[in-house]
Amino acid sequence: MDENPTTETRVAAGKAMPETVKEPGVPEKVSQLRQKLGPKAKQEPKFRFYALYDRIYRMDVLEAAWERVRANKGAPGVDGITIQQIVGSDQGAAGFLEGIQESLRTKTKANGKLRPLGDPDGARPGSANGDPVDPGADL
């Protein structure tokens, strides 16, 4: 018997995966993705999902995330831009999401205001103010 069964071998063995139930307000494909990943992450906390990056920047995933942020009246991000500013801009929400998609796809920054954690002004790695962190310091 195959130690790592795939969906096809489960179906052939009569052990098909249970049908997914569409979440309200979430596109069906996004709902299916969430329902497949959630249980896997809970069953195997140390499992690494290396092949997920291309799923993150799918437009349906970005649109679903945008709708959730809007519904929750999300706070401005690290760049300080609000939902109202995005919607009111020349590019609108669609252009904003296209920009995010492109920056994720090409693995580049969305704008110049984002920076790596712990590197506030292009300084050396370390604490939030750029000072080196003493690994022996009491926390």
N, C-alpha and C positions, 0 to 999 in steps of 0.2 A: 504494500500500500504506500502511496506517495506521502512522504513526511510533511510536505508543504503543499497542500491541495490548493488548487486555483478554483475560481468560480466555476469553470467548465468541469473540473473533476467532481465538484460537489453536486452539480446538476446531474451529471452522469450517474452518480452514486445515489441520487434521490435525496440529497441533502442541500437543496437550494437555499440560498440566502433568503431571509424573510423580506417581504415587500416593504419598501420604504413608504412612509406616510408624509405627504407634503406639508411643510410647516406653513402656517398662515403668514402671508406677507413676504414670503421668500420664494424666489423662482425655484421651480422643480429641480433643476440640475444642481443648484446650490444646496437645496435641502438634502438631496441624495448624497452629495459630497460630505456634508456635515454629519449625516446619519451613518455614513460608512467610517469616517475618521474618528468620531467620538468614542464609540465602543472599543475600537482598536487601541486608542490612546489610554483608555481606562484599564483595559485588560493587560496591556504591556507598557507600563509607564516609561520604561527605558528604551522603547522602540524609537528609532529615528526615521522620520519621514523625509528622506532625502529627495524624493521625486515630487515634492509638493510645490516647489517655487513657481513653476509655470501655471499652477492652479490659482495662485494668489492674484496674479494680474489679469485673469480672465475678466472681460468687461462685465459679465453677469455677476461675478463675485464683487467687483468694485461697486457696481450699481446697488446691489443688495446692502453692502456696507454703508454706502452713502445714504440710502433710505433709512437705515437704522440710526445713523448719526442725526439725520434731520428729525426723525420722529422723537429722538431723545433730546432734541435741542442742544446738541453737542457744543462743548466749550471750544474756544479757539485752540489750535495746536501750538507747537513750539514756535511756529512762524507768526503767531498772533492774528492770523486771518480767520474771520468768522464765517459762518455759513451764509449770512446775509451778504457779505462782501463777495463771496464766490458766486452766489446766484445773481447778484447785481453786476458782476463784471462783464466785459465784452464777450468773453469765452463761455460764461455761464457754467453750470454744473457739468454739462457734457464735455466741454473743453478741459475743465479742471480734471475730470476723471481720465480723459485721454492723455493728459500730461503725466498723471500719476502712473497710468499703465505703461507709457513709454519709459519713464524713469525706472520703473521696476523691471521692465523687460530688458533694458540696456544696463541695469544695475548702476545707474548714475543718480546724483542728487536731483530732487525735484526743483529745488531752488538753492541759492547760495546761503540761505539762512540755516539750513540743516547742517549738523556736524556730528561727528562721532561722540558718543557718551564719554565724559571725562576729558574732553578736549574742547574747552569753551571758546577759545579764540585762536585755534591753530597752534596752541602751545604744546608742550610735551604731555604725554599721557600721565595721568595722576588723579588727583582729587578734582572736585568740581571747579576749583579756582585755578587749576593747572599746576599746583604744587605737587611735587613727588609724594607718593604715598609710602609711608614707612610700614612695611609688612609686619614689623614687630611691635607696632604701636598698639596700645590698648584701645579696643573699640567701644 
